[in-house]
Amino acid sequence: MNTSVMPTQRRPLSDEFLQALRDHFGERFSTAQAVCEHHGKDESPYAPMLPDGVVFAQSTEDVAWLAKLCNEQRVPLVPYGVGSSLEGNILAAHGGISLDLSGMNRILAVHAEDFTVTVQAGVTRKQLNQEIRDTGLFFPIDPGADASLGGMAATRASGTNAVRYGTMRENVMSLTVVTADGRIVNTASRARKSSAGYDLTRIFVGSEGTLGIITEVTVRLYPQPEAISAAICNFDTLRDAVQSVIEIIQMGVPVARVEFMDAAAVRATNSYSRLSLKESPLLLFEFHGSPTGVQEQAQIVQEITRDNNGQDFQWADTPEERNRLWTARHNAYFAALQLRPGARASTTDVCVPISKLAECVAQTAQEMDQASFPYIIVGHVGDGNFHVLMLLDPDDEAQWRESERLNHSLVRRAIAMQGTCTGEHGVGLHKMAFMREEHGEDALALMRSLKAAFDPRNILNPGKVLPEPLQD
């Protein structure tokens, strides 16, 4: 499938540079075609963009040594976690070296008494929760993929729990970052708050590897809830479902999770995960707290959904039932792919103020119904964020153009409602065209100044996030 990304000229890597990598990393440096192909694609609809080589790091010192060499030689350096990005975030658009951080997967320090944990960047969310489960604590941020915490911090990820626990922005306390020229920087202490200097942590969270390379992450942990209950509520219409969410949030009900799935998403999930959910628009709820608190939350939510023509709740009370339900929701992406075998998915997300959510989702669905290809809509609608997954014939350029037209329409609709072009996927390549419309040229100029200060030779994930300045 062709894309709108223009091909770039690549400067061949010198023999001296390649030999230095072989001498330093040995078998942890590869230029094998299969390895480069694996690191030159993600879950976006873009054609592969291969690096010239791949380095498998094992320590912050490895990353610092490599960054210093790449900076001296002006070689692009692209951080790589597990390759689950959706907007072309980790593609080697300018060639260079892909820095695979998956081998940096050690949990460095658990401070249960302070509700924090420090991990290497390659630790995944499932691995973390598995290893800390005996502490009575858990890490709530859960994007659909089993992403690495370094990648989650770099893209400012969120997930199904964000409505109660926030996103990576609220839950990252400090970082260890390698700068473009190979310096190692700690962005903050483990104190719960600080007024000392600029907030470097927040600058790097969401920077998508363009300002520095995250090698260690310290995040907040939370007590495992005393009581948990999950429920499903079906609706006849998409608008009724989303309107229920708006009223629940406006009432201040502290739901832990509230997820939306349209009828097509439910149908795909039933088939893929062997469930028997009613195939109409639905909301998935989860309530955390004391037994009494959970019961009160559920009662209020049930009353609100009934007022919006919602059907009676179907409860999932046992851990096994809840896990099966939420695993199915997290697998909605892979389930949707089965609706059109051989298709390539183009997935987009936006986030709008909660008061605009029903209008934005309804208008989007109405427009998507005219598309020539299947689609699903799912969303972390408790915080105004939803996703549209379009299933395209990879050999049909017309479908790619149509999907881009629909994506542009959706994003501009969200921005017009004072929303954002991406709630959690990040900008990567796919959303750069909207940065000017959302932020304005003056704000982009400040961002470019920041990029130039942190990475003056533009080696860190070049060609991502920031569009070129307007020409006079």
Steps between C-alpha positions, in 0.01 A plus 500: 500500500642840407505778756514876504854497642756620249810282458813645658858492388708276723869549558680164499660408830879505488704183538674661797165561674376146434825349624481705820155355568620144432799545729290643783180295483612180329196282423270766648544703182339368181457612142319179400211564264249308713596691813477836324165406349363411844606838636386691192127450544237550767120469519445811286387477135834629373726297278815377680776758557808299590794612713851432376577301812364402841670522839364297793575700815537350846579806711476876517875507437447310173251765389726787603797357308288450189338844517838671529633314196187563293507867591865532398430326169155664447332161473122479573415308816146365548395345835300177471295329774272218387393645163132544594470867399211594272607828336840414352672618818795257482555479123849587379387770258861617453675168548773480762497280810198348671570478873318196640441547874305177558802336665500769768222323687603495866295635789760705684331601827158450656421755773168358616492732802515799265276348230769528232705269283801567278544287189712487189330629188443156347282368785146442373182583690398135540847403620495778759163405646595134505818570696344737757174315561615370841547857626128572491565776248444534126583728209174609332603643162401243239509583129366219282840359413740358758714806445830583669496766769766698313281505192193582706680797655632613162150505348316619815284187485186437703244220466181371655579612858582860413161636605587425865878468515613740230751452217876458489528878537355482853670176600864544394692648792851509354707375209854413412563642155794488263544824307585525132870550581518209745454665840299315766239715673267427792196723461368501860518340843247255644331772704125523439533864400767757427531868413869475410570618147342412169289184483729293279297186562193645330710627211623151418167326564325508163808609302506173299876460514565833327656680799676220686499124549318375809692215666344484849154594626370554853121474520227517760336184630156462656349265760305216349132584554318332787206425273469492119191450291451518123184533294382521140215723387355484147327782316295527184693802379855622517389848611309365803808306612733798476246738657491268801876536539476879488243504778695250711815711483311824559339343809849432637454123531854359553479212254833331439429402140234587247560374148287529187471247218280539193301208360772403249763494775276279715442263208873473434576449870240224531657314212863551600466449876214246492259719696125534462444871560189657351611660173386856554685809628611435856689640794738298716525624859730415787457630854776508764479572873346362815211254460254772603662758273495267200133426560415871521693582183331219309153607615548860386646392165218255440241772561673732253524235230134408541405866450688480168322183385772268622414140570551319830859439605667167435745448786848349494582457867767230510863577414486244220194664341649848530837396359334331205291808431787749520737278307238489224476881507877536479502261204240702307768611253592143409134398503416771250768377261305174470203689357701534179778241471806637324403860572737766630367709790519876509420600857443855613400657830379838621402642836235767562350673803256259660205731424573466126553125499154381392486750217850413377446124511158517335622722215802277451289184481260664255790592272673163538179320398559632147849347479578228247677286763413353842578693817450485875482769769621434853592745767624587846201728501522581870766755412366602157738280299386266223655304215394420145655194339464483120565171318661568163596291201882543502506495119228764455645851491150648471403353837810649660407844364141455619615400848729802518212728397285353779786524748553867410129567539492334843806684629379838378162431661674429830723808480198717418344370824815613687632146506828348385620306198618212721404402851757224547649363176746786465583705192763289324472552127125471462384798709770756412272663242265610779751647743487846345121504503487393864785704646567790262830599343626697800464201733667276241789746478553459876491122463759517220721717723474235770590229250799702377623555856469135599607349167687761293614248238152350463606139546223389739205345314524764225198584287246436778256712702585848366408610146739714303459876556299699252703664224488879472 
